[in-house]
Amino acid sequence: MQNVPENKLICIIPARDEELSIKQALTGLINHSRISKSNFVVVNNASKDNTVSLVKELGIQTLDCPIIGYGNACLVALDWIQSKKVKPEYILFCDADGSDDPLDIQTLLHTIEKTNSHLVIGSRTIGITESGSLSYIQKFGNALTCFLILVFFRKKYTDMGPLRIIRYQSLMQLKMEDPTWGWNIEMHVKALQQKMKVIEIPVHYRKRIAGVSKISGTISMSIRVGTKILYTFFKLLFFGK
């Protein structure tokens, strides 16, 4: 399969203080995903280390988001994409820590095209996960969120994984707003509320190359993230925004 052209897909990678993993992670993505450098954009999310300089060494587009928050970084990237004359057909979201398997990217792209879906989520829980790559708190939070979606939307899912691909026009239709950890669940719930076709496929998930997760690194942070995800879910469910 040939490399994906730039007007076909853009991969957004938020990154904060990932100097120990970013170069290896990006090199792996470029070498094994069949996506060229021009398809990637890394959003520096208030890093205090050498993350940006390492990305620039690889010749990959970088954007700056000085306000901490996963959603904030994604919104900066979307603003940049909207300013481009030619819009991509698909938007891919990927982590900067090397935990995502580059080989899964082509599978995601093929799936969204073949199934005519609006959003395809890479499920780590039905895929192959490296031992220690998901904490017990992450597994519990995933199970709880998916249970709530089953109860309120009658749709069965297994993961709210960060590796996902969505049609650009569908993403614009969702009018995403969440600035922090509610981004993924906001995307999922809004897509279901708007009757979009959302499916998931198994993906491989590995332990991060180095460093500590910003989400599951500590129990207190995991609780904060979990609380925000539940708050976002019920706010969208009862108030629609």
Secondary structure, 3 states (H helix, E strand, C coil): CCCECCCCEEEEEEECCCCCCHHHHHHHHHHHCCECHHHEEEEEECCCCCHHHHHHHCCCEEEEECCCCHHHHHHHHHHHHHCCCCCCCEEEECCCCCCECCHHHHHHHHHHHHHCCCEEEEEEEEEEECCCCCCHHHHHHHHHHHHHHHHHHCCCCCCCCCCEEEEHHHHHHHCCCCCCCCHHHHHHHHHHHCCCCEEEEEEEECCCCCCCCCCCCCHHHHHHHHHHHHHHHHHHHHHCC
